[in-house]
Amino acid sequence: MNHERFHIGLFGFGSVGRGLYDVLTRLQPAEKAVISRVCVRHLERHTEPNIRFTDQPDDIFNDPEINFIVELIDDAEAAYEIVCRALRQGLPVVSGNKKMLAAHLEELIALQQTMGSALLYDASACGSIPVIRNLEEYYDNDLLQSVKGILNGSSNFILSKVFNEGMTYTDALRMAQELGFAESDPTLDIDGWDSLYKIIIITVHAFGIYVKPEEIFTYGISSMNEHDIQFAREKQRRIKLVGTAEKLGDDQLSVSVMPHLISRQKYIYSVEDEFNGVVIKGLFYYKQFMFGRGAGGHPTGSAVLSDIMARLYNYRYEYKKLHSPHKPTFTNDFAFRIYFRYSNDVERALLPFAKIEETYHSASYNYIVGHVRMSQLVKAAPQLRQANVFLAAYPED
């Protein structure tokens, strides 16, 4: 497929959809790609001149001029239907819906192979950071050891305000909402679900295996309080919400999303505000660091445009790692060090520690530093999210 020009059918005209429209009109003035029609849920809210709006998907899929689909909507089920329909019609499609991709990626890969059409979604993982294409093109071998980093700009903005400016968690969250970095219901960001969807997608391209969301330990920062912040400062560390996919030896892989107590020498220690930072570690090339805006209409719209332009030259994901005979096996059967803050014996009993290095007890709170098995965290995850506790990975370095 080498079109001289893409006529785009766009689904969604929120922040990213508008961002794509802006970058197309300002930076790529229509000689290679143009938005022909935009499908939205509420027509009455869109009165922009020079844009043809519709609320009927058929108006896009039945338009003979449209030869490219871009899906930028929040509804995961509707996004799934749009992407599948586009692929079955042989239309290339770009998607930004990370929740949908994380749930259906195996099926969508198979559908691409069957229909010969292409799905690109670099913008879904880290906004303006081209992490997926780099994993596909430059790390397509067995030397990759880990991919980890800050994958959510909203939670990182909050944590930056807390540790850099001394703001309370509540005030930092309110500021993030006022500035548009966090939604009125911030659960998706601060409880780690957004990062979970991204690390699932990244893991497919980095290591060639798909891990179901319910198998991955996911824990956010919503229960963090001043005692946890004080502990981090005393240890000269910062709390960051980190998504991790990491080899354990040669044949096993761990995947998780949780707060980490990050030491000063780590790259992501200095990733601030709404930015994302991804560290890729290899067996011989050690560490490489990618940094950029992880959210926002124009940064993400620019990433969508990059995917569109790549299709002009017939680019598609090859999913090389999926066909590798040396793929690791996902596991939660390993121990690692955590910080665990709790209030009472019932909460303490949620986690069995294999080894305890440090304890603290007071009238208002208690904490333990020790080693637990990831499988125990997965098992206790529903109770941990409901209890008045907080935990964070506490690496040795």
N, C-alpha and C positions, 0 to 999 in steps of 0.2 A: 504494500500500500504506500504509494508515494504521491499523495495529492499535492497539487500546486497550491491549494487553499483549503483550509478546514472551515466548514460552515457548522458552527457549534449549536447544539441544542442544550441549553443550560437548565438544570433543575436546582432551584434554590437561589434566592437573591438576598441572603443575609449578609453578614460581615464579610465572609470569604467570597461569596458570589459578586458582591459589589467591588471587592478588592480585585478580583480577576477582571471584571469589566474595566476598572480604572487602568490596570497595568496594560491591558490589551489596547485600549484607546490611546493611552499616552506613550507607551514604549514600543508597541508593535502595531503601527497604524494600518491594520487591516489587510496588508498584502499577503500574509500567510494564514491568518486566522481571524474570524469575525463571529461574534455571537449573533445568530440568526433569530433565535426565539428563546424566551425564558419562561419556564413553567413554575408558578408559585401557588401557594395554598390560598392566599387571600388577594384576589385581584384588586380590590378596592384600596389596598394599601400602597399600590405601586402606580405612580403617575409619571414616571420619568419619561421624558420625550426621547424619541429615536430608538426605543426598545419595544419590541413586540412581545407583550406578555400574554400568557394563557394560564388557565387552571386545569387544562386537560392534557394529560401525558400523550394521548393519541395525536394531538396537534403537532407534537415534536416527532414522534416515531413514524407518523405517516407523511411527513414532509419530505418529498424526494430530494430537496436541496440539502438537507441536513445530513452530514456524513461523519459526525463526531458527537459523542455524548459526554457531558461533564455533570457529575452528580455531587452537589454540595449542600445536602439537607441533613437535618438532625435526626429524623425518623429512620431508625435502623431497618425496620421491616420494609418501608417504602423504598429505601435506598437499595435494598437487596433485590426487590422486584425490578427496579429501574436498571440496575447493572446486569441482571440476568437477561432481561429483555433485549438490552443493547447487544450483549455478546451473542445471543441467539440470532439476532438480525445481522450479525457480521460487522457491527459498528464498533470501532475502538471507543473505549470509555475510560475516563479518569474519575476516581472516587476519592472523597475526603472523609468518608464515614468509617472511622476506626473501629467502632463497636460492631458494625455490620461485617467488616473485613475479618476481625478477630473471631467472629462466630462462624463464618462461612468460607474461610480462605481455602480450605481443602477442596471444597466443591467448586469454587470459582476457578481454581487452577485447572481442575479437570474439564470444566466447561470451556475454558480458553483452548485447551488442547483439542477438544472435540470439534469446536466450531471454527478454529483458526483465527479467532479474533483476539484482541489484546486489551488487558486491563492494567492501568498504571495507577499508583497511589502513593507516590513518595511524600506528597503533602500530608498524608494521614498520620505519619509517624512522628515527625519532629518539626512541623512547620517549614521554615526556610532551610533547614539542614538536610542535605540530600543523602541521608544515611542509607536508605535502601539501595539506591543505585550504586553507591560506593561498595556496599557489601556484595552486591551482584557482580560488579566489574573488577574490583581491586582486591577483594578478600575471598575469592572463589576457590579456596583451597583448604587443606586440613590444618593449616598453621594457626588459625584463629583460636584464641583461648577464651576471650570474654568480650561482651559488649555490655556496658553499664553506664548509667548516667541519669541526669535530671531530664525527665521526659515531659514534665508538665509545668508550664510557665506560671499558672495561677498559684499553685502551692509554693513554688519557689519565690514568687513575689512576696508572699506572706512571710515566709521564713527569713527572707532578706531584711524585711522591715523589723522583724523581731530581733535579729542578731546584730544588725548594723545600727539601728536607730532606737533600740530599746522599747519599741512599741509592744503593747500586749497583743496576744494572738487575736483577741476579739477586735481590737482597733485595726490591726493589720488586715484582717479579713474584710472588715467594713470598707477600708480604703480600696482594697482590690475590687470589691463589688462596685464602688462608686466610679472607679476608673475603667470599668468594663473588662477587667482581667478575670473576674470570677462572676458566675451567675448568681441570681438571687437564691437559688438552691445550689450551693457549691459542692454537694456531696460527690459528684463525679470526679472533681479535681482533688479535693483535700483528702478523700478517703481512698485514693489510689486507683480507682477504676479506669480513669483515662490513661494513666501510665500502664496499667495492666494490658489494655487493648493494644497499646503501642509495642510493648515488649513481646507480645505474642506474634505480631507481624514481623518484628525485627528478628525474632528467633528462627522463623521459617527461612529467612534469607541468610542469616548468619550461620545456622547449624543444620538446616534441612529437616527440622522436625517441627510438627505442629503440636502444641500443648493446649489442652482445653482450659478455659478460664477457671473452672472450679478446682482444678488440680494445683493451681499456683497460689501460694500464700500471698495475700494482698491485705495490706494494713496501712492506714494513712496517718494524718497528723491532727485529726479533729479533737483527739483527747489529750494532746500535749498541753502542759501547763507550766507555771513558773518554776516548779521544782525540776522539771526536765531541762528547761532552759538553763537553770542554775548549774545543774550537773554538767551539761555540755561545756559551759564556760569554765568551770573549775578544771575540766580535763583539757582545756584549750582546743575544743572542737566545736563544730557547728552541726546542727541537725539539718539534713537534706533528705527529701523524699526521692528514693533511688529505685529505678528499674534495673534488674540484673539478669543476664543470661551468661552463665559461666561454666566452663568445663571443670569437672572434678576428675583429675587423672586424664586418661585418654578416651574413655568410653562412656562417661556419664556426664550429665548436664543438669545444673540447677537453674531454676527460673523463679524470681520472686519480685515483689514490689513492697517496699517497707522503708521506714525512716532509717537512716544511717547516721552514726556519729562520725563525722568526717574530720580527719586531721588536716592540719594546715598544708602539708606537702602534696595533698591530692589536688588534681586539676579542678575537680568540680567544687572544691572548697570556695573558690572565688567566682563561681557562676552566680550572678546576682539578678534580682528583679524578675522580669518575665522571660528571661533568657533560658535556653536549654543548653546542655553540654553533654556530649557523648564521648566516652573513652573506649577505643577499640584496642584490644591487647592481643598481640600475636606471639608465637613461640620464639621467633628470631628478630622481628622488628619492634618488639616491646610495645610501647603505647603510642597511639595517635589520638589526637583530641580534635573534636569537631564542636563548634560553638556558633550559636546564632539565635535569632528570635524564634521561639517555638509556637507563637500564637499571633493572632491579629490578622485583619483582613488583607493588608497589602503584602506582608511577608508570606502568608500562606497562599494568597492569590498568585504571587510570583512563582511559588513552587508548583502550583497547578499549571501555570503557563509553561514552566520548564518541561513538565510531563507532556503537554500538548505538542510542544516543539519537537520533543524526542520522537513522537510518533510520525512526524513529517519525514523522518529518516528511518522509518520502520523499526524503531527501537521497541523491544519488548523484554520483559523479565524472562530469563531462561530457567530460573529455579534450579541452578546447577547443583546446589547442595542436596536437594531432594533426591537426586539420582546417585548420590555418592554411596559407595559400599562401606564407608567408614563413619557413618553418622553415629553420634553419641545417643545414649538412652536417657530419657528424662528420669530424674530421681528426686525424692524428698528425704531419702535415707542418709542423712549426714548431720553432724553436730557443728554448731558454730556459736560464737560468743555474742550475747545480747545484754542490754541494759533493760531491766524490767521494774517499773514503778507500780506499786499497788497500795491498797489501804488496809485490807483485812485478810484474815486467814482463808476465807473462801476464795478471794481473788488469788492469793498466793498459791492455792492448790490447783489452779488452772494449768500451771506449767511444772512438770517434773524436771529439775535440773540435774544433769549428769555430773556437773562439776560447778562449784561455787567459788568465786575469787574474791568477792567483796559484798558486804551487806551493810545496810543502814536502816535504823529503826528510829522513829520519832512518834510523837503523839498525832501528827497530822498526815504523815506518809512514810512509806518504806520503799527501799529498792534493793535489788539484787543484781550483781554482775556475775554472769556465769554462762555455762554452755548448755544449750538445749538442742534437741533434734528438730529439724525442719518438719518432719512428719507430725511431731507433737503440736507444733504451731498450726499446721493445717487443720488438724483435728479440733483444736481449741478455738479456731478463728471466729466462729459465730459468737461464742461466749466472750472472747477478748474484745470484740467490737462493741459489745453491750455493756461491759464492765467499766468501772472507773479506774482504768489502768492505762499505761502507755509503755510501749517497748520500741527498741531500736537496735539494729545490728551494731555491734561495737567491735570493729576490726582491730587486730593487734597493732597495725601501723596506720 
